[in-house]
Amino acid sequence: MPHYFTGGLQQGSRWIGFARFLNESGDGRRRLLERFPSPAAVLDEPTTGLIKPWREAILSDASEQAKRLPLASWIMTLVDDEYSALLAECNDAPPTLFGMGDTSLLSRPAIAIVGTRRPSFDGLHFAQQFAFELARAGFVIVSGLAQGIDAAAHWGALRAGGQTIAVMATGIDAVYPRVNRSLATVIGKEGLLLSQFLPGSVALKHHFPRRNRTISGLSLATLVIEAGSPSGTLITATAATEQGRDVYVLPWSITHSMGQGCLRLLMDGALLALTPADVISGIRWQGIAGVNDPPQTSTVKVKPVSESDINDADKALLSLIGDGCHAAEELGSSLKRALPQLLQQLVRLEIKGLLVRESGGYRQRRDRD
């Protein structure tokens, strides 16, 4: 069970000191927690060696920070049973998490949806629609409570009657940006608010990359809706890749400024998502609680491609691929084409619905019109 702050300011103060020491202790935090899972366990030990500074941190006065803890908030540690098993796999998993809401969401399959704070109208629409349909299929939607794509994803999940986790870049007592306070209130009641930062922490620049790694760490896959380049969204996508998780991306026009990051990710090997079903089938989701079928509605349709849409270079590439599945490097060598230009062509044909990317490379789509 998470540790609820029901013992007054002293209890809250001691847990804050406990968490502060772990946040600053670097490697070996998991081993420390396995031996000393609570402030009481530390205080029960003789004051020697490493225990001395930890004990001092626990007994230091953090009552002002403890006063900031919202009612019904709690703390959990990396070794608690309720801690996300997916996040715990990450070597930089936060040693403690402050939260409000339903801790059972941490054990359910989740997908992160992220993107720009300055989205286009279409970006907002796709964020809400993908979140709605993925939540309806049984996934918990994870995002960062930021303006733009994050907020749209949270609202989309809630409107589907689904669940969402908001990972904050501030302490659990503060909402950033302030415009999302009402959204945070709803999530605290119907979903889950999480923060790896101590109460009283404001939204500092270096908090966001750390928060982003927690978002991707909680999730089976990360879906990027709309992102510029460079951007914090690309940090989340990079973190997901480093954590061994899939990254799915919506394609955008080369003239769409907030889609440049998406195109860059596709060039770097991210998976193309045209519909929520692409994400569900890609991670081989089998559903929960009797929900086994992927969503039937699509937010982006693949239009039939006419001969006039395919140039001679496209025809040569499709002819070379034939009925097989071939890596981009192999195709580039045969065609004597530079890999970056060939990848652009492959992604364009994938967007047109003519090619499908698999683990071994590209093949022609057999189910197209």
VENWO-V494017 format. One record per residue. N is the residue number from 1. SS is DSSP state (2 for helix, 1 for strand, 0 for the rest). PSI is psi as a letter, one per 20 degrees, with the letter a starting at -180 (* if undefined). Layout:
n = (N;N)
ss = (SS;SS)
psi = (PSI;PSI)
This chain:
n = (1;2;3;4;5;6;7;8;9;10;11;12;13;14;15;16;17;18;19;20;21;22;23;24;25;26;27;28;29;30;31;32;33;34;35;36;37;38;39;40;41;42;43;44;45;46;47;48;49;50;51;52;53;54;55;56;57;58;59;60;61;62;63;64;65;66;67;68;69;70;71;72;73;74;75;76;77;78;79;80;81;82;83;84;85;86;87;88;89;90;91;92;93;94;95;96;97;98;99;100;101;102;103;104;105;106;107;108;109;110;111;112;113;114;115;116;117;118;119;120;121;122;123;124;125;126;127;128;129;130;131;132;133;134;135;136;137;138;139;140;141;142;143;144;145;146;147;148;149;150;151;152;153;154;155;156;157;158;159;160;161;162;163;164;165;166;167;168;169;170;171;172;173;174;175;176;177;178;179;180;181;182;183;184;185;186;187;188;189;190;191;192;193;194;195;196;197;198;199;200;201;202;203;204;205;206;207;208;209;210;211;212;213;214;215;216;217;218;219;220;221;222;223;224;225;226;227;228;229;230;231;232;233;234;235;236;237;238;239;240;241;242;243;244;245;246;247;248;249;250;251;252;253;254;255;256;257;258;259;260;261;262;263;264;265;266;267;268;269;270;271;272;273;274;275;276;277;278;279;280;281;282;283;284;285;286;287;288;289;290;291;292;293;294;295;296;297;298;299;300;301;302;303;304;305;306;307;308;309;310;311;312;313;314;315;316;317;318;319;320;321;322;323;324;325;326;327;328;329;330;331;332;333;334;335;336;337;338;339;340;341;342;343;344;345;346;347;348;349;350;351;352;353;354;355;356;357;358;359;360;361;362;363;364;365;366;367;368;369)
ss = (0;0;1;1;0;0;0;2;2;2;2;2;2;2;2;2;2;2;2;2;2;2;2;0;0;0;0;0;2;2;2;2;2;2;2;0;0;0;2;2;2;2;2;0;0;0;0;0;0;2;2;2;2;2;2;2;2;2;2;0;0;0;2;2;2;2;2;0;0;0;0;0;0;1;1;1;1;0;0;0;0;0;0;0;2;2;2;2;0;0;0;0;0;0;0;1;1;1;1;1;1;0;2;2;2;2;2;0;0;1;1;1;1;1;0;0;0;0;0;0;2;2;2;2;2;2;2;2;2;2;2;2;2;2;2;2;0;0;0;1;1;1;1;0;0;0;0;0;2;2;2;2;2;2;2;2;2;2;2;0;0;0;0;1;1;1;1;1;1;1;1;0;0;0;0;0;0;2;2;2;2;2;2;2;2;2;2;2;2;2;0;1;1;1;1;1;1;0;0;0;0;0;0;0;2;2;2;2;2;2;2;2;2;2;2;2;2;0;0;0;1;1;1;1;0;0;0;0;0;0;0;2;2;2;2;2;2;2;2;2;2;2;0;0;0;1;1;1;1;0;0;0;0;0;0;0;2;2;2;2;2;2;2;2;2;2;2;0;0;0;1;1;0;0;0;2;2;2;2;2;2;2;0;0;0;0;0;1;0;0;1;0;0;0;0;0;0;0;0;0;0;0;0;0;0;0;2;2;2;0;0;2;2;2;2;2;2;2;2;2;2;0;0;0;0;1;0;2;2;2;2;2;2;2;2;0;0;0;2;2;2;2;2;2;2;2;2;2;2;2;2;0;0;0;1;1;1;1;0;0;1;1;1;1;0;0;0;0;0)
psi = (q;r;o;q;m;j;j;a;h;g;g;g;g;h;h;g;h;g;h;g;g;h;h;j;i;b;q;j;h;g;h;g;h;h;h;n;i;r;h;h;h;g;h;i;q;q;m;q;c;h;h;g;h;g;g;h;g;h;i;q;o;k;h;g;h;h;h;i;p;q;q;j;r;r;q;q;r;h;j;q;h;i;p;p;h;g;h;h;h;p;i;k;p;p;h;q;p;q;r;p;b;o;i;i;h;i;j;q;p;q;p;p;p;r;a;q;i;m;r;r;g;h;g;g;g;h;g;g;g;g;g;g;h;h;h;h;i;j;q;p;p;p;a;j;j;r;r;c;g;g;g;h;g;g;h;g;g;g;h;i;j;a;q;q;p;o;o;q;j;a;r;i;i;q;p;p;q;h;i;j;g;h;g;h;g;g;h;h;h;i;c;p;p;q;p;j;q;q;q;i;p;r;n;q;g;i;h;g;h;g;g;h;h;h;g;h;h;i;q;h;q;p;p;o;g;p;p;a;o;r;r;h;h;h;g;g;g;g;g;g;g;h;j;k;q;q;p;q;p;p;q;r;q;i;i;o;h;j;i;h;h;g;h;g;g;h;h;j;j;q;q;p;o;h;r;h;h;g;g;g;h;h;j;l;p;i;r;q;l;i;n;i;q;q;q;h;q;q;h;p;q;o;q;q;p;r;h;i;i;p;r;h;h;g;h;g;g;h;h;h;g;c;j;a;o;q;q;h;g;g;g;h;g;h;i;l;q;p;g;g;h;g;h;g;g;g;g;g;h;g;h;i;j;h;q;p;p;r;h;i;b;q;r;q;p;i;j;q;*)
